Amino acid sequence: MAMDHTVKVILGSIAFGIFWLLAVFPAIPFLPIGRTAGSLLGAMLMVLFRVLTPDQAYAAIDLPILGLLFGTMVVSVYLERADMFKYLGKVLSWKSKGAKDLICRVCLISAISSALFTNDTSCVVLTEFVLKIAKQHNLPPRPFLLALASSANIGSSATPIGNPQNLVIAVQSGIPFGQFVIGILPAMLVGIVVNALIILISYWKLLSIQKDEEDVPPEIVADEDVNSHRFSPARLSHSQIPSLNSQEWDSRLDSMYAQSPPNSNANVETLRTSVSSKDNEIHWSHGAVTEAVARISDASKECVPNASPPPQKREEGFSSKSFNSMDKQKEPLPLQVSEGKQHWSTKWRRMAWKCCVYLVTIGMLVALLMGLNMSWTAVTAALALVVLDFKDAQPCLEKVSYSLLVFFCGMFITVDGFNKTGLPNAFWNFMEPHAQIDRVSGTVVLALVILYLSNLASNVPTVLLLGARVAASAAAISPAQEKRAWLLLAWISTVAGNLSLLGSAANLIVCEQARRTPQLSYNLSFWNHLKFGLPSTLIITGIGLVLIK
């Protein structure tokens, strides 16, 4: 029995409203189940309300988009393991020339990394770097966090793999990877420069004051602290650990015994114990110091009677020659040489593996530029990295955001059900006469509609709801206008994320990462973001309308 159209519209709208509410406010008090569960709930309601049949719901899931998203996430995990983001963090602080130079670097590096590794990934791994560098230079964190989040959104617009909505647009439009990049890259480059200028102008006085204060030596942050991240922890190598050989330990402890009275030998023993415990904490190879201290302790029991022993006997008991002979017996030279070779072998294998990861990533980008299938190219690159790693891939695959993939599945079903109600069609039929992109006024109206909906309903649902309709309207004018309509949709829906703190997942990631970073916590408020985001978004959106042809 067919459902009455009015009932279908009402029930479909309720299901979509629940999805939208949980997507925008995932921790709403009366239903704090989060975005992923909210998208599944919306999808389930579309089927229960008979807006969609089960077969229609399955057909609504776009597997090419999910494959492309999964492949790029796996590649990003392996790039993180290969210290790519650690090197980007080093570039941020290398030969810095002050606060304004750092702002420009943050904007540039954030944009480039977002275009290649997605904006969310870049914000996750670079937020802590930015906070530490700001602290090292005694600078306020706010302009740097705004530069990171806004540049990540702008930079991600340049490639189909930069953010989720671009993935959807690239698959639905069929625009080749190279043409997509060429179409948006000029607007992205100019947008990054303008965005950096807006930040510098907005915070010029604050940054200049902080620069003057740098004459007073700020708190120094170690290089290891600035250039390491919790996802890619820097580990000390054996070459970085200060070491003493057995002869040096013998001579130092001999002098301590010789210069100290008998009743102070306990202090020397305490020193030995503390040194041994420290060496155990950093895993000194073969326990060289521990064995030396143990031999000294055994010898001291024999050579320290109740009365103070004669100097000659103490010198015999603790001679360097005796310990050298013991070292030769217990630690043969060939073993030490083999250990050195093993260390260098491990180091070279690690370097070779990193080179392979970078080469596979470059190969993936080249294949995408050549116009090969984007989804299968990304999945192939991911599997190539898994095979080259030559170990169980479970730890790396566990870092993939499967909740995001599930969220997309639920969102595809929910949006398709909402389309079946006819409400999006009715809205576009009303707006279409005023949003023709062959006129300047129509392009401006279309941009304002996308900006509004991207902040109201999020950018990916907006693209799913309006993408095909906007493209069809432009195709009626000319094929070139159809391609421009897709590129404008990618640009506007992405830059719209800079308008408010809730406009983009990248903004929320930067905000939460900054708030939770130990000892560097900073709260980026909604209003502080809006004061910068509103003018920046309007200006940079206008740049894209002019440059994207």
C-alpha positions as CSV (number, residue, x, y, z in Angstrom):
1,M,0.0,0.0,0.0
2,A,1.5,3.3,-1.1
3,M,2.1,5.9,1.6
4,D,0.4,9.2,1.3
5,H,2.8,11.8,0.1
6,T,2.1,14.3,2.9
7,V,2.8,11.6,5.5
8,K,6.0,10.6,3.7
9,V,7.1,14.2,3.7
10,I,6.4,14.6,7.4
11,L,8.1,11.4,8.5
12,G,11.1,11.9,6.2
13,S,11.5,15.4,7.6
14,I,11.4,14.1,11.1
15,A,14.1,11.5,10.4
16,F,16.3,14.0,8.6
17,G,15.8,16.5,11.5
18,I,17.0,14.0,14.0
19,F,20.0,13.3,11.9
20,W,20.8,17.0,11.5
21,L,20.3,17.7,15.2
22,L,22.8,15.0,16.2
23,A,25.2,15.9,13.4
24,V,25.4,19.5,14.5
25,F,25.0,18.9,18.3
26,P,26.4,15.4,19.0
27,A,26.2,15.7,22.8
28,I,22.6,17.1,23.0
29,P,21.4,16.4,26.6
30,F,18.3,14.3,25.9
31,L,20.1,12.1,23.3
32,P,23.9,12.3,23.7
33,I,24.7,9.4,21.3
34,G,27.1,11.3,18.9
35,R,27.2,11.9,15.2
36,T,27.9,8.4,14.1
37,A,25.0,6.8,16.0
38,G,22.8,9.8,14.9
39,S,23.4,9.1,11.3
40,L,22.6,5.4,11.7
41,L,19.4,6.4,13.6
42,G,18.4,8.7,10.8
43,A,19.0,6.0,8.2
44,M,17.0,3.4,10.3
45,L,14.1,5.8,10.7
46,M,14.0,6.4,6.9
47,V,13.5,2.6,6.4
48,L,11.1,2.2,9.4
49,F,9.0,5.1,8.2
50,R,8.9,3.5,4.8
51,V,10.4,6.6,3.1
52,L,12.9,4.1,1.6
53,T,12.8,0.4,1.1
54,P,15.7,-1.7,2.4
55,D,17.0,-2.2,-1.1
56,Q,16.9,1.5,-1.8
57,A,18.8,2.2,1.4
58,Y,21.6,-0.2,0.4
59,A,21.7,1.3,-3.0
60,A,22.1,4.8,-1.6
61,I,25.5,4.0,-0.1
62,D,28.3,5.3,-2.4
63,L,31.0,2.6,-2.3
64,P,33.5,4.5,-4.4
65,I,33.5,7.4,-1.9
66,L,33.9,5.1,1.0
67,G,36.8,3.3,-0.8
68,L,38.6,6.6,-1.5
69,L,38.1,7.8,2.1
70,F,39.4,4.5,3.5
71,G,42.4,4.5,1.2
72,T,43.5,8.0,2.0
73,M,43.1,7.4,5.8
74,V,45.4,4.3,5.6
75,V,48.0,6.2,3.6
76,S,47.9,9.0,6.2
77,V,48.5,6.5,9.0
78,Y,51.6,5.2,7.3
79,L,52.9,8.7,6.5
80,E,52.5,9.5,10.2
81,R,54.5,6.4,11.1
82,A,57.2,7.5,8.6
83,D,57.5,10.8,10.6
84,M,56.2,13.0,7.7
85,F,54.3,15.2,10.2
86,K,57.2,15.4,12.5
87,Y,59.3,16.8,9.7
88,L,56.6,19.3,9.0
89,G,56.7,20.4,12.6
90,K,60.5,20.9,12.3
91,V,59.9,23.2,9.3
92,L,57.6,25.3,11.4
93,S,60.4,26.2,13.9
94,W,63.4,26.1,11.6
95,K,65.2,29.5,11.5
96,S,62.1,31.4,12.5
97,K,62.3,35.2,12.2
98,G,59.6,36.2,14.6
99,A,55.8,36.0,15.1
100,K,54.7,37.2,11.7
101,D,57.0,34.8,10.0
102,L,55.6,31.9,12.1
103,I,52.0,32.9,11.1
104,C,52.9,32.7,7.4
105,R,54.6,29.3,7.9
106,V,51.6,27.9,9.8
107,C,49.3,29.0,7.0
108,L,51.5,27.6,4.2
109,I,52.3,24.2,5.9
110,S,48.7,23.7,7.1
111,A,47.4,24.4,3.5
112,I,49.8,22.1,1.8
113,S,49.4,19.2,4.3
114,S,45.6,19.5,4.1
115,A,45.6,19.3,0.4
116,L,47.6,16.1,0.4
117,F,46.5,14.4,3.7
118,T,43.0,15.8,4.4
119,N,42.3,18.8,6.6
120,D,41.2,16.7,9.7
121,T,44.5,14.7,9.7
122,S,46.6,17.8,9.5
123,C,44.8,19.6,12.3
124,V,45.0,16.5,14.5
125,V,48.8,16.2,14.2
126,L,49.8,19.9,13.9
127,T,47.8,21.5,16.7
128,E,50.2,20.5,19.4
129,F,53.2,21.5,17.4
130,V,51.7,25.0,17.0
131,L,51.0,25.4,20.7
132,K,54.5,24.4,21.7
133,I,56.1,26.7,19.2
134,A,53.9,29.6,20.4
135,K,55.0,28.9,23.9
136,Q,58.6,28.6,22.9
137,H,58.5,32.1,21.4
138,N,56.3,33.6,24.1
139,L,53.4,34.2,21.7
140,P,49.6,34.2,22.1
141,P,48.2,30.9,20.8
142,R,44.9,32.3,19.4
143,P,46.2,33.7,16.0
144,F,48.2,30.6,15.4
145,L,45.3,28.2,16.1
146,L,43.1,30.4,13.8
147,A,45.8,30.3,11.1
148,L,46.0,26.5,11.4
149,A,42.3,25.7,11.2
150,S,41.4,28.3,8.5
151,S,44.3,27.5,6.3
152,A,43.6,23.8,6.6
153,N,40.1,24.4,5.3
154,I,41.2,26.6,2.4
155,G,44.1,24.3,1.4
156,S,41.9,21.2,1.5
157,S,39.7,22.7,-1.2
158,A,42.5,22.3,-3.9
159,T,42.3,18.5,-4.3
160,P,39.6,15.9,-4.3
161,I,41.3,14.1,-1.4
162,G,41.5,17.2,0.8
163,N,38.2,16.8,2.5
164,P,35.1,14.6,2.5
165,Q,32.8,17.0,0.5
166,N,35.5,17.2,-2.3
167,L,35.5,13.4,-2.4
168,V,31.8,13.4,-3.0
169,I,32.0,16.1,-5.7
170,A,34.9,14.4,-7.5
171,V,33.1,11.1,-7.7
172,Q,29.7,12.5,-8.6
173,S,31.0,15.0,-11.2
174,G,33.6,12.7,-12.8
175,I,36.1,15.7,-13.0
176,P,39.6,14.2,-13.4
177,F,42.0,14.8,-10.5
178,G,44.3,17.1,-12.5
179,Q,41.5,19.3,-13.9
180,F,40.1,19.6,-10.4
181,V,43.4,20.8,-9.0
182,I,44.1,23.2,-11.9
183,G,40.6,24.7,-11.5
184,I,40.8,25.5,-7.8
185,L,44.6,25.9,-7.2
186,P,44.8,29.6,-8.2
187,A,42.0,30.5,-5.8
188,M,43.5,28.4,-3.0
189,L,46.9,30.1,-3.3
190,V,45.5,33.6,-3.4
191,G,43.1,32.7,-0.6
192,I,46.0,31.5,1.7
193,V,47.9,34.7,1.2
194,V,44.8,36.8,1.9
195,N,43.9,34.7,4.9
196,A,47.4,35.2,6.3
197,L,47.1,39.0,5.7
198,I,43.8,39.1,7.5
199,I,45.3,37.3,10.6
200,L,48.3,39.6,10.6
201,I,46.2,42.7,10.3
202,S,43.8,41.5,13.0
203,Y,46.5,40.6,15.5
204,W,49.3,42.9,14.3
205,K,49.5,44.9,17.6
206,L,49.4,41.8,19.7
207,L,52.0,40.0,17.7
208,S,54.3,43.1,17.7
209,I,54.0,43.5,21.5
210,Q,54.9,39.8,21.9
211,K,57.9,40.3,19.6
212,D,59.2,43.1,21.7
213,E,58.9,41.0,24.7
214,E,61.1,38.3,23.1
215,D,64.1,40.4,24.1
216,V,63.6,38.9,27.5
217,P,64.8,35.3,27.2
218,P,61.6,33.2,27.1
219,E,61.2,29.8,28.6
220,I,63.2,27.5,26.4
221,V,61.4,24.4,25.1
222,A,63.7,21.5,24.1
223,D,63.8,20.6,20.4
224,E,62.5,17.2,21.3
225,D,59.4,18.7,22.9
226,V,58.7,21.0,19.9
227,N,59.3,18.5,17.2
228,S,57.6,15.4,18.7
229,H,53.9,14.5,18.8
230,R,52.1,11.9,20.8
231,F,51.1,10.0,17.6
232,S,54.8,9.8,16.4
233,P,56.8,9.9,19.6
234,A,60.5,10.7,19.3
235,R,62.6,8.0,20.8
236,L,66.2,8.4,22.0
237,S,68.7,6.3,20.0
238,H,71.7,4.8,21.6
239,S,73.9,7.4,20.0
240,Q,72.0,10.1,21.9
241,I,72.6,8.5,25.4
242,P,75.8,9.6,27.1
243,S,77.8,6.6,28.0
244,L,80.9,5.8,30.0
245,N,83.1,2.7,29.4
246,S,84.2,0.4,32.2
247,Q,87.7,2.0,32.6
248,E,86.1,5.4,33.2
249,W,83.7,4.0,35.8
250,D,86.6,2.2,37.5
251,S,88.8,5.2,37.7
252,R,86.0,7.5,39.0
253,L,84.8,5.0,41.7
254,D,88.5,4.3,42.7
255,S,89.1,8.0,43.2
256,M,85.9,8.3,45.3
257,Y,86.9,5.4,47.5
258,A,90.4,6.7,47.9
259,Q,89.3,10.3,48.8
260,S,86.5,9.3,51.2
261,P,86.7,7.9,54.8
262,P,85.6,4.4,55.5
263,N,82.3,5.5,57.1
264,S,81.3,7.3,53.9
265,N,81.5,4.3,51.7
266,A,77.7,3.9,52.1
267,N,77.3,7.1,50.2
268,V,79.3,5.8,47.3
269,E,77.2,2.6,47.3
270,T,74.1,4.8,47.2
271,L,75.5,6.6,44.2
272,R,76.2,3.3,42.5
273,T,72.7,2.2,43.1
274,S,71.1,5.5,41.7
275,V,73.3,5.3,38.6
276,S,72.4,1.7,38.0
277,S,68.7,2.5,38.4
278,K,68.9,5.4,35.9
279,D,70.7,3.3,33.4
280,N,68.1,0.6,33.7
281,E,65.3,3.1,32.9
282,I,66.9,4.0,29.5
283,H,67.7,0.3,28.7
284,W,71.5,0.6,28.4
285,S,72.6,-2.2,26.1
286,H,73.9,-5.4,27.9
287,G,73.7,-3.8,31.3
288,A,77.4,-2.7,31.1
289,V,77.1,-0.3,34.0
290,T,75.0,-2.7,36.1
291,E,77.5,-5.5,35.8
292,A,80.4,-3.1,36.6
293,V,78.6,-1.9,39.7
294,A,77.8,-5.4,40.8
295,R,81.5,-6.5,40.4
296,I,82.5,-3.4,42.4
297,S,80.0,-4.3,45.2
298,D,81.2,-7.9,45.4
299,A,84.8,-6.8,45.6
300,S,84.1,-4.1,48.2
301,K,82.6,-6.7,50.6
302,E,86.0,-8.5,50.5
303,C,88.2,-5.5,50.6
304,V,86.4,-3.4,53.3
305,P,86.8,-5.0,56.8
306,N,85.8,-3.5,60.1
307,A,89.0,-1.6,60.3
308,S,90.0,0.8,57.5
309,P,92.0,-1.4,54.9
310,P,95.4,-0.4,53.8
311,P,95.6,1.7,50.7
312,Q,97.7,-0.9,48.9
313,K,95.1,-3.7,49.3
314,R,92.2,-1.4,48.3
315,E,94.1,-0.4,45.2
316,E,94.7,-4.1,44.4
317,G,91.0,-4.9,44.8
318,F,89.8,-2.1,42.6
319,S,92.5,-1.9,40.0
320,S,91.5,-1.0,36.4
321,K,93.5,-3.9,35.1
322,S,91.4,-6.4,37.0
323,F,88.2,-5.0,35.7
324,N,89.6,-4.8,32.2
325,S,90.4,-8.4,32.3
326,M,86.9,-9.2,33.6
327,D,85.4,-7.0,30.8
328,K,87.3,-9.0,28.2
329,Q,86.0,-12.3,29.7
330,K,82.4,-11.3,30.0
331,E,81.9,-8.9,27.0
332,P,84.0,-10.1,24.1
333,L,84.9,-7.5,21.4
334,P,83.2,-9.4,18.5
335,L,79.9,-9.2,20.3
336,Q,80.2,-5.4,20.7
337,V,81.1,-5.1,17.0
338,S,78.1,-7.3,15.9
339,E,75.8,-5.2,18.1
340,G,77.1,-2.0,16.3
341,K,76.4,-3.6,12.9
342,Q,72.9,-4.6,14.0
343,H,72.2,-1.1,15.1
344,W,73.3,0.4,11.8
345,S,71.4,-2.3,9.9
346,T,68.2,-1.5,11.8
347,K,68.7,2.2,11.1
348,W,69.2,1.7,7.4
349,R,66.2,-0.6,7.1
350,R,64.1,2.1,8.8
351,M,65.3,4.8,6.4
352,A,64.6,2.5,3.4
353,W,61.1,1.8,4.7
354,K,60.4,5.6,5.0
355,C,61.6,6.1,1.5
356,C,59.2,3.4,0.3
357,V,56.3,5.1,2.1
358,Y,57.1,8.4,0.5
359,L,57.5,6.9,-3.0
360,V,54.2,5.0,-2.8
361,T,52.5,8.2,-1.7
362,I,54.0,10.1,-4.6
363,G,53.0,7.3,-7.0
364,M,49.5,7.5,-5.7
365,L,49.4,11.3,-6.4
366,V,50.9,10.8,-9.9
367,A,48.3,8.1,-10.7
368,L,45.5,10.4,-9.5
369,L,46.9,13.2,-11.7
370,M,46.9,10.8,-14.7
371,G,43.2,10.3,-14.3
372,L,43.1,6.8,-13.0
373,N,40.1,5.7,-10.8
374,M,40.5,7.6,-7.6
375,S,39.0,5.0,-5.3
376,W,40.9,2.0,-6.5
377,T,44.1,4.1,-6.7
378,A,43.9,5.1,-3.0
379,V,43.0,1.5,-1.9
380,T,45.9,0.1,-4.0
381,A,48.4,2.5,-2.4
382,A,47.1,1.6,1.0
383,L,47.6,-2.1,0.4
384,A,51.0,-1.5,-1.1
385,L,52.1,0.2,2.2
386,V,50.6,-2.7,4.2
387,V,52.6,-5.3,2.2
388,L,55.8,-3.2,2.3
389,D,55.5,-2.9,6.1
390,F,55.9,-6.7,6.2
391,K,54.2,-7.1,9.6
392,D,50.7,-7.4,11.1
393,A,48.7,-4.5,9.8
394,Q,46.2,-4.5,12.6
395,P,47.8,-1.7,14.7
396,C,47.8,0.6,11.7
397,L,44.3,-0.4,10.5
398,E,43.0,0.3,14.1
399,K,43.9,3.9,13.6
400,V,41.5,4.3,10.7
401,S,38.4,6.2,11.7
402,Y,35.8,3.5,11.0
403,S,33.2,5.7,12.8
404,L,33.6,8.2,10.0
405,L,33.0,5.5,7.4
406,V,29.9,4.4,9.3
407,F,28.7,8.0,9.6
408,F,29.0,8.4,5.8
409,C,26.9,5.2,5.3
410,G,24.1,6.5,7.5
411,M,24.3,10.0,6.0
412,F,24.0,8.6,2.4
413,I,20.8,6.8,3.3
414,T,19.3,9.7,5.3
415,V,20.0,12.3,2.6
416,D,18.6,10.0,-0.1
417,G,15.5,9.5,2.0
418,F,15.1,13.3,2.5
419,N,15.5,13.8,-1.3
420,K,12.6,11.4,-1.8
421,T,10.3,13.7,0.2
422,G,10.6,16.3,-2.6
423,L,11.5,19.2,-0.2
424,P,15.0,19.8,-1.6
425,N,13.6,19.9,-5.1
426,A,10.9,22.4,-4.0
427,F,13.6,24.6,-2.4
428,W,15.9,24.5,-5.5
429,N,13.0,25.2,-7.8
430,F,12.3,28.4,-5.8
431,M,16.0,29.4,-5.8
432,E,17.1,28.4,-9.3
433,P,15.8,31.5,-11.2
434,H,17.9,33.6,-8.9
435,A,21.0,31.4,-8.8
436,Q,22.1,31.1,-12.4
437,I,25.9,31.1,-12.5
438,D,26.2,32.8,-15.9
439,R,25.2,36.0,-14.1
440,V,27.2,37.8,-11.3
441,S,24.1,38.3,-9.2
442,G,23.2,34.6,-9.6
443,T,26.6,33.4,-8.6
444,V,26.5,35.6,-5.5
445,V,23.1,34.3,-4.6
446,L,24.2,30.7,-5.1
447,A,27.3,31.3,-2.9
448,L,25.2,32.8,-0.1
449,V,22.8,29.8,-0.2
450,I,25.7,27.3,0.0
451,L,27.4,29.3,2.8
452,Y,24.2,29.3,4.8
453,L,23.3,25.7,4.3
454,S,26.9,24.5,4.9
455,N,26.8,26.1,8.3
456,L,23.3,25.1,9.0
457,A,23.3,21.5,7.9
458,S,27.1,20.9,7.5
459,N,29.0,20.9,4.2
460,V,28.7,17.2,3.2
461,P,24.9,17.0,3.5
462,T,24.7,20.3,1.6
463,V,26.8,18.9,-1.3
464,L,24.7,15.7,-1.3
465,L,21.4,17.7,-1.4
466,L,22.3,20.4,-3.9
467,G,25.2,19.1,-5.9
468,A,23.3,17.3,-8.7
469,R,20.7,20.0,-8.9
470,V,23.2,22.9,-9.2
471,A,25.2,21.0,-11.8
472,A,22.1,20.1,-13.8
473,S,21.0,23.8,-13.8
474,A,24.5,24.9,-15.0
475,A,24.6,22.1,-17.6
476,A,21.6,23.6,-19.3
477,I,23.7,26.7,-19.9
478,S,26.9,24.9,-21.2
479,P,29.2,22.0,-20.3
480,A,31.9,24.5,-19.1
481,Q,29.4,26.1,-16.7
482,E,28.6,22.6,-15.3
483,K,32.2,22.0,-14.5
484,R,32.5,25.5,-13.0
485,A,29.4,24.8,-10.9
486,W,31.0,21.7,-9.4
487,L,34.2,23.5,-8.6
488,L,32.4,26.5,-7.1
489,L,30.4,24.1,-4.9
490,A,33.6,22.5,-3.7
491,W,35.2,25.9,-3.0
492,I,32.3,27.6,-1.3
493,S,31.2,24.6,0.8
494,T,34.8,24.1,2.0
495,V,35.6,27.8,2.8
496,A,32.2,28.1,4.5
497,G,33.7,26.0,7.3
498,N,35.8,29.0,8.4
499,L,32.7,31.1,9.2
500,S,32.0,29.7,12.6
501,L,33.6,27.2,15.0
502,L,30.8,24.7,14.2
503,G,31.2,25.1,10.5
504,S,33.9,22.5,10.0
505,A,35.2,19.3,11.7
506,A,38.7,20.7,11.4
507,N,37.8,23.7,13.5
508,L,36.4,21.5,16.3
509,I,39.5,19.3,16.1
510,V,41.8,22.3,16.6
511,C,39.6,23.6,19.5
512,E,39.4,20.3,21.3
513,Q,43.1,19.4,20.7
514,A,44.1,22.8,22.1
515,R,41.9,22.5,25.1
516,R,43.2,19.0,26.0
517,T,46.9,19.4,25.4
518,P,48.7,18.9,28.7
519,Q,50.4,22.1,30.1
520,L,49.6,24.0,26.9
521,S,45.8,24.1,27.2
522,Y,44.0,27.0,25.4
523,N,40.3,27.5,24.9
524,L,39.4,28.9,21.5
525,S,35.9,30.4,22.0
526,F,33.0,30.5,19.5
527,W,33.0,34.3,19.5
528,N,36.8,34.7,19.1
529,H,36.5,32.5,16.1
530,L,33.5,34.2,14.6
531,K,35.1,37.7,14.8
532,F,37.8,36.4,12.5
533,G,35.9,33.8,10.6
534,L,33.0,36.0,9.3
535,P,35.1,38.6,7.3
536,S,37.7,36.0,6.3
537,T,35.0,33.7,4.9
538,L,33.2,36.4,2.9
539,I,36.4,37.8,1.4
540,I,38.0,34.5,0.5
541,T,34.7,33.2,-0.9
542,G,34.6,36.2,-3.2
543,I,38.1,35.5,-4.4
544,G,37.1,32.0,-5.5
545,L,34.0,33.4,-7.4
546,V,36.3,35.6,-9.4
547,L,39.2,33.2,-10.1
548,I,37.4,29.8,-10.6
549,K,36.5,29.7,-14.3
